[in-house]
Amino acid sequence: MSSSSSSSSSSIRARVTIVALLSVTTLYCFYQYRRLKRLRNLSLNPKSSSNSTRGKIFFISETGTAKTLAHRLHRLSASSDVAFDLVDPRSYEPEDLSKETLVITIASTWAGGKSPGNGEFIVNWLSESADDFRVGSLLLSNCKFAVFGVGSRAYGETYNAVAKEWSKRMRELGGSEIFPVGEGDVDDGELDRVFDDWCNGVIRFLKGGSVQSTNGVSQNGALESDGEIIESSGDEYEDNDMEAEVVDVEDIAGKAPSKRNGSVNVTQMNGKKEMVTPVIRASLQKQGYKIIGSHSGVKICRWTKSQLRGRGGCYKHSFYGIESHRCMEATPSLACANKCVFCWRHHTNPVGKSWQWKMDDPSEIVKTALELHTKMIKQMKGVPGVTTERLTEGLSPRHCALSLVGEPIMYPEINALVDELHQRRISTFLVTNAQFPERIKMLKPITQLYVSVDAATKDSLKAIDRPLFGDFWERFIGSLKSLQEKKQRTVYRLTLVKGWNTEDIDAYFNLFNVGKPDFIEIKGVTYCGSSATSKLTMENVPWHSDVKAFSEALASKSGGEYQVACEHAHSCCVLLAKTDKFKVNGQWFTWIDYEKFHNLVASGKPFTSEDYMAPTPSWAVYGAEEGGFDPEQARYKKERHHHQKPQTVSG
């Protein structure tokens, strides 16, 4: 009896399932029929629709860059008496495109060449409609359009893929492209200028003026410099001479030769490109960099100037005993594999995944870096507060921070460069962005190795670092694991960005056991101004009290394995140290015995971080009244009124 009932129930469920599937299929077919009928009618008689009298500016944006540019064009068009409505395509019905007479689109390209979320639906609609033969090629015959793409050449063939796809599909549906596709690279420092030039060209055309192509090359049915429309098949977009593994930094500088005009890449030497092109060189030099050879740089730090004047050193002076006026900041690679939102150079440096550039000799890099550094120190002679004694000390650097902009560990001869520094008894502090775990493993002993831990989860790391590698998270974890193999001092460097990564205390704590670092530096992000490539504001900068609270919470999570050891209030920075290693009989030993370190390196024998530690002075310890400020220095506080002299406060 039960068997018969079970069989009957199964039969009923099967019939219900079939009816449900048929119903869904019927509804879908009905929807598609109505959609295609409407599109077909519009295609056959596009002028029957009541055309919009105002143009539309669409922005397809993920991080806000394309949206910001769209607002700029909207303001420019208003001042030029050209009427536009600013539209987020998320709130727009794609079928209404057939009613438009003028559409300007600012489109960014997201990971993998995909559209940002707010444009995904309309981009897919365009592709589906263009591929559907039943829609026809007259649907948008009454619509004129122009497109500007925002992307990064570092992503190779997907560079500005959304803008190119939009242009192609609009033309396939009958739209008339009135201006060449504009392409802006968020990494080359030229985005604002390129976009303004493109906007001015579009406005001139709309007001009846002449048109200049943004690169002098016809692009898929766009306008040549004489304003004549050139028909094209669209196959040009399949032509891409970008290397998948590396950025052509000549492209980054906005000066890339085109296959179509037969130009030769003048930056190639012996089959290798030079990393620093004239445009990149000029941009970095304007920021105070001294460029060494074809891929390295050196820069004098504001803390170097400060301690030369007896006004205090940076947090590394408080935490590790570095004399800031005897520290040289340099990098053997200005290229990087990330495009961090807090990058203090707003991405005016090159980016790439691997080293495929011309390579300079490590001994020449160190020699030239020291020469350029000492020249900059000499320029401090005569500056108020700079004594002969401190100036003389500054001319003999004892430390080298291998950080600045870029990724020093990418340089293939990094070990030889470190050897050059150690032979001169110059300590090494190297910072890597945690994307090259194998390079970390092969590093020779250095004084202190930093790994940037900018976020604690995969999603937040992707949003903050904007890495080029698809397997960035695996590389990140691999880099942390590589630290465990190092016997010398290792550091996690956390940069807190309020609103981005300050809520992930548990996730950060979970990373402690991955790399087991000696130290954890926790620093508030430094605001370096806004640009089209960075949307950070002062609202994203944490107070020193915020950094302290975050640090104390992390230390508490560790159950005593790590404790808060030092702070530098001026830098908004706090240091956690491994208790069992660096706290001896209640005394912190976070400072470094540099002479002993160099003797250990010269011996060629294995040694550990505990072999060259030195006691931390009381003024640098967490909670001290001085807040990490050396009492032998003079603290200057600027008054609000410039005609008054600065007040000197001892301590």
N, C-alpha and C positions, 0 to 999 in steps of 0.2 A: 504493500500500500504506500509506504513512504517512498519507495523507488519510483512509483508512478507519479506521485506528487512532485518529486524533485524534477523529473523529466518534463512535466507540464510547466513548472516554473521557469526552467531553462529556456523552453520554447517561447514563452511569453516575453522573457527578457530579450531574446534574440530579435523577436519581431519589433519590440519597442526600439531597440538600438537601430535597426534598419530604417524604421520610420523617421527617427531623429536625424539620421545621416541624410536621408532623402530631403527632409525639410531644410536642413542647413545648406545642402547643395542647391536646392531650388532658390532659396533666398539669395545665395551668393551669385548664382547665374542671373537672377532678376536684377540684382544691383549692378552687375557688370553690363547687362544689356542696356539698362537705363543710362548708365554712365557713358557707354560707347555711343548710344544714340544721340545723347546731348553733345558729346564731343564731335561726332560726325556732322551734326547739324551746324555747329559753330564753325567747323572747318570748311564746310561747303559755302557758308554764308557768314563770314566773320564780321562783316559790317552791320549785320542785323543787331548785334549787341550794342548796347549804349556804352560807347567808349568813355573811359575815365578822362576827365579834363586835366587832372594833375598827375605828374609822374610819381613813381614809387621808388623809394630807396630801401632795399631789403638788406638786412645784416644777418649773416649766418656765422654765429660766434660761440666759442666755448669759454675762453678765459676773459673775454671782454675787449680784446684788441680790435676785432672787426667792428664791433658795436661802436667803439670810440671813434674809429675812422669814419663810420657812417654818419655819426653825429657831426663830425667835422665837415663832411661834404654837405650835409643838410644846412649847416650854418652858412657855408660858402655859397650854396645855390640861392639861399634866401637873400643874401646881400647882393647877388647878381640878378635878382628879379626872375629867377627860374623856379617855378612852383613845384615842390615835391612833398610827399607825405613819407614819413619815416615809419617803416613797417617791420615788425618781428614776424617772420613767416610762420611761426608757430600758431599765430592767431589769424592766419590768412587762408582762404579757400583757394587751392591751386587752380580749380577750374575757372576762377575769375581772371586768370592771366589773359584769357582770350579777349577780355574787355579793356586791357591796358594798352596804352599807346606808347608809353615810355617806362622802362624799368632799369634801374641801376642797382647792381648787386655787389655787396662787399662780402666775400666768402672766405672764411678760413678753412684750413684742412686739418683734421684731427688725426689721431693715431691710425696708422695703416691706410691712410688715404681716405678715411671715412669723413662723412659730414658731421659737424657738431650736432648735438641733440635738437636744437631749435630749428634746424633746416633739413633734418633727415626725411621728414614726410614729403616736403615739396620737391626735394632732389630726387627721391625715389619715384614720385609722381611724374616728373619730367622724363625720367629714363623709361618708365613703363609706357608712357604715352608715345614717346618717340619710336619705341620698338614695336608698337602695335600698328600694323598696316591699316587697320580699320579706322584709325583716327585721322590719318592723312597728314599731309605736309603743309596745310594752309591754316592750321589752327591759330597760329600766332602771327599770321601774315600782316596784321595791322600794328604789330608791336615792335618798337625799336628798343634796343637794349645795349648795355655795356657792363662789363664785369671786371672787378679788381680782386685778385687773389692774395691772401695772406698765409704764408707758410714758411718752411725752412728748407733750404736746399740740402741740408744735412740728411734729409729723408729720401734723397735720390729721386727715383721715378715717381714717387707720390707727391713731389713738390707741387703745391697748388692744384692738386688733382680735382678738388671740388669745383674751383673756378673754371678750370678747363672743361670739365664735364658739363657744367651749367651752360657755358658758351656753346658747346657742341650740340647739346640737346635743344636749346632754344633755336638754333639755326635749322636743325632738322625738322622742327615744327613750324618753320616759316618765318621766324623772327629775323629782323634785320639788325646786324651788329654794327653800331655806329662808330665804335672806337676800339682800338686794339685791346686785347686782354692785358690788364696791368698786373704785374707780379711783384709783390713786396716780400722781402726776406726779413724775418724778425731778428735774424742773427747778425746782419751786416752793418747795423747802425745807420742805414740809409732809408729805412722804411718810411719815416715821416716825409723826407724830401721826395722820394719816388712817388708816394701817394699824392702829395700836393701837386707835383708836376702833372700827374695823370688827371687829377680833378680839374685843374686849370684847363687842360686840353679838352676834356669833356664839356666844360662850361662854354669854352670858346666855340666849340662845334655847335652846341645847342643854340647859341646866340648868333649863329651864322658865320662865324669866323673860320680861319683855316685850322687844319688839324695836323699835329706832329705826332708821329708814332713814338711810343715810349722807348723803343730800341732801334728804330729805323728799319724794322723788318716787318713785312706783312704777316699777320697772324689770322689764319682761318677766316677769310671773308671780312677782315677788318680793313681799315683804311691805311693806305700808304701815305707818305708825307705830303703828297700833293692832293690828298682828299679823295682820290678815286677808289672806289670799292673793287677789291680784287677777289674773285671767286676762288675758293679752295676746297679741297675734298675733306680736310680735317685730319689727314693722315700725319701731318706734321707733329701732332701731339704724341704719336707713337715714337718719334725720334728723340732719343734722350742720350746725351753723352756724359751723363753723370755716373760716377762710379758708385756702386751700391755700398761700398765699405768705407768711403772717405769723402769728405766734402772738398770740392774744388774751391779753395779759398779765394781764387780769382773771381769765382762766381759770387762768393759771399760779399766781396767788395763791390759787387754790382757792375763789374767790368768784364763779364764773361764774353769771349768771342763766340760767335754762333757758327754752327756747321753750315748754315745757309749762306753766310757771306764769305766763307773760306778763310777766316782769320786764323792766325797761329797763336797759340798760347805762349806768350813771351815769358811767362814765369817758369817754364820748364828748363831745367838744366841737367844735362846728362840723363835725360829720361825721367827726372824727378821734379816735381813742382816745388817752388819755394812757399813756405807757409805764410810768411808775412809779405803781403803785396804792398805797393805804395799807398793805397787807400787805407788799409789796416794800419800800416806804420804811422801814417799821419794822425789817425784817430787815437792810437795808443800814446803817441808822443804828446799829443794835446793833453792827455790825462796824466802826464808826468813820467811815462815810461821811457827808459833808455833801451832801445832795441839792440840786441846782440846778434850779429850774423843774420840768419834767415828764420830763426824760430825761438829765440830766447829773449829774456828781458830782465831788467833790474830796475828797482824803484826805491827811492828814499821814503821811509815811513814817517808819518807825523810824530810818532812816539820817539823816533830817532832824533828828530829836531827838538822835541820837548826835553829829552834827557840831556842833550847837548847844552841846553839852556838852563839845566838844573831844575826843571819843572816836573820831574817825575817820568817814570817809564810805563810801559804797557803791562798788561796782566801777566805776560810771560816773565817779567821782572819779579812780580810778586809771587808767582807760583813756582818758578824754576830758577830764579837768580840770574836771568839773562840781563846783561847791561844793554838797554835799548839803543844807546848811542854807539855801540860796537856790534850791532846786528845788521846784516845785509839781507834785504828781501829780494829774492830772485826766483826765476823759473827757467828750466831748460825746454819747456814746451808751453807755448801760449795757446795751444789747442786744448779743447776739453770735450768730453763725451756727454756732458749735461748742459742744460740751459736753465739753470736754477732761477726761480722767480726773484730771489734776493741777490742775484749776481750784481756786484757793485760796479761792473763795467757795462751793464745793460747790453751784454752780448755783442760788443764790438770786437771781440776776439774770435778766431776761427773755432770750428767744432768738427769733430770727426771720430770715427770708431777705432781706427788703427793708424799706425805711423806709415805713411807712404809719401813723405816729403823728402827733400834734400836734407842731409844731416850734417851738422857741424861737429867739429872735434871737441870733446869734453874739456880738454886742457885749455883750448882757446876760449871756450865759453867762460870758464872760471877766471882765467887771466883777464879777459875783457870786462867781466862783471866787476871784478875788484877795481880795475882802473876807472870804470865809469862811476862806481860807488864812491871812491875816494874823491873824485872830481866834484861830486855833489856835496860831499862833506866839506870840502874846501870852500865851497860857496857860502857856507855858514860862518866863515870868518868875519868878525866884526859885528855879527848880530848880537843885540843886547843879551847879556847873560852867558854867552859862550866864552868860556875861559880857554886859555892856551892848553892847559892840562887836558880838558875834556876833548878839545879839538884834536890833539895829538892822539888820544886814545881812539877817537872815532876814525882816524885814518888807518887804524890797524884792526879790522873787523875780527871778532872772535867767534861769531855765531852767524849762521846762514839759515834763514827761514825759506825753505823751498816750497813756496805756496804762490802768493800773488794770484793772478788770473791764470786759468789753464790747469792742466793735469801733468805735473812733472814726471810721474811714473810712466807716462806714455813714451818718454824719450828712451830709445833702445839702449843708450850707453849711460843709463842713470847710475849704475854701480861704479863705472869709471869716473863719473863726475863726483860722486860721493868720496871716492878715494882721493881725488884731487883736493877736495876741501879738507879732509882729515889729515892729509900729508902736510897741510899748512896749519894744522891744529885749530881748525875752524869747525865748531860743532854743527850738526845737521838736524833740522826740524822739518820733516817732510809731511805734507798734507796730501792725501789721495781721496778721490771722490767715490771710492768703493765700487768701481765698475771693472776693475782689472785684478781679480784674485790671484791669477798666476804670476803677475808681475810683483805682487806683494810677497809671494812665497820666495821668489828668487832674489829679493833685496838683501844686500849685505847689511851687517849691523850699522844702524844709524843711531844718533843720540836719542831721538824720540820720534816715533811714527804715529801720525794721526790718521784716522779714518773718519770722514764726514758722515755722521748719522743724522741726516736732515729730517727724517721721519721714521716712524716705527711700524707703519703698515704699508702694504703694497700700493693701495690706492693713494694714500697721502704722499708717498715717495714719488709716485708718478706725477702727481699734481705739482709738487714743489720743485723737484729736480728736473722734470721734463727730459728724461734720458733718451738717448738715441737708440740704445739697445732694446730689442724686443724682450729679451730675457733679463732685463735690468734687475728684477728682484732676486733671481737666482745668483746673479753676479754680486749683488749687494750682500746677501747672506754668505756667499763664498768668501768674500773679502773679509767679513767679520771673523769667519772661522780661521782664515789664514793668520790672524793675529795671534792665535793660541800657540802657533809654532815659533813665534818670536820670543827671544830671551831678553831683549832690551826693552826699554820703556815704550808702552803702547797706550794710545789715547782714543776714546770716542769723543768726537767733537759734535755737540748738539747745538744747533742754531734754532732758537725758539722764535716762531712767527705767530703772533697772536691771531687767532681766528683760523689758523691752518694746522698747527701741530702741537698746541699746548694742552690738549685734552687727553693725550695718549699716554699717560703715566704708566698704566699697566702694560701696554704694548712695549714701551721703552724698556721697562724692567725685564720683560721676557727676553730682550736682546742681550742682556748682561752676560748670561751664561753661554751665548753663542761665541763671543770673542774673548771674554774674560779679560778686559783691558785693565791696565794698572790704574789709569785715571779716566775720569769722565769730565770734560769741560762743558759747561752749560752756559751759553751766551745768548743774550737778546740780540735779535737781528738789528743791523745798523741801517737806518733809512738813508738811501743814497739818491733821493729824488725820484720823480715819476717819469715814465716814458711810455711809448707805445708798446714796449716789450715787457713792462713790469707795472702791475697795478697796485703795488704795495703803497700804503700811506703811513703817516705817523700813528694811525689807529692800530697798525699791525706791530708796532714796536712795544715790547713789554717793559715795564718799570723794573728797576733792580729788585724791588720787593717781590715782584712776580717771579723773577728768576730764582730768588732765594726760596720762596715757597715751593716752587716746582722741585728745586734741588733737595730740599729737606724731605719732601714727600718721596722722592726716589730713594734717598738714603734710608728712610724708614722702611720702604718696601724690601730693601736688601737684608734686613734683619741684622745690621751691623757689619756685613761684609764690606760695605762702602760707607764712609762717613764724609760729611762736609768738612773739608780741610782748609780751604783758602777762599778769599774773595777779592775782587777788584771792582769796587763800586763804580769807578769812573767808566770802566769798560762794560758795566752791567754783566759781569761774568763771575761764575762760581766754579770751584773745583771739588769734585769728589775723588777720594783716593782709597785704594784698597788698604783696609785697616791692618791686616796681618803683615803686610810688607812695609808700609811706610809710616806706621805709628809705633815708635819704640819707647817703652816706658812713659807713655803719655806725651811724647814729643813727636811732632810731625817731621818727616824727612822727605819733603817734596822737592827740595832744591837739588841741584846737580853739582858734583865735583868734576868740573870740566877737565882739569888736568889729569885726574885719575882716569876719566873716560878715554882720553887720547892715549894714555899709556897702555890701557887695556887693549885698544884697537891695534896699537903698534906691536903688542906682544904676539898677536895672532892666535891667542888661546881663547877658548870659550869663556864667556862671562855673562852675567845677568844684570837686570836693572837694579838689584839690591847692592851690586858691587860698586856703584858710583853715585849713590845718593848722599845728600848732605842735609843738615838740619835747616828747617824753615824758621826765619826770624819771627818774633812774636807779632810784629806789626802786620805781617802778611796772613796770619792765621784767621780763620773765619770767626767773626764776632768781635775782632779787635777794634778799638776806637778809631784807628787810622783808616779802616776800611780798605786795606791793601795799599795805602799810599806810603811810600818810603819817607820816613821822618827826616832823612838827610837831604831830601829835596825840598824846594820851596813851592808851595801851592799858590797859584795865581788865580784870582777870581775877577772876572771882568765886571765892571760896573755898568749900569744901564746907560749912563751919560758918558759919551766918548771923550769929553774934554777933561774928565777926571782920570787921575792915574789909577792903574790897577792896585787893588789892596793886596798886600803880601801877608799870607798867613803861614806861620811856621807850623810844621807837622803836617 
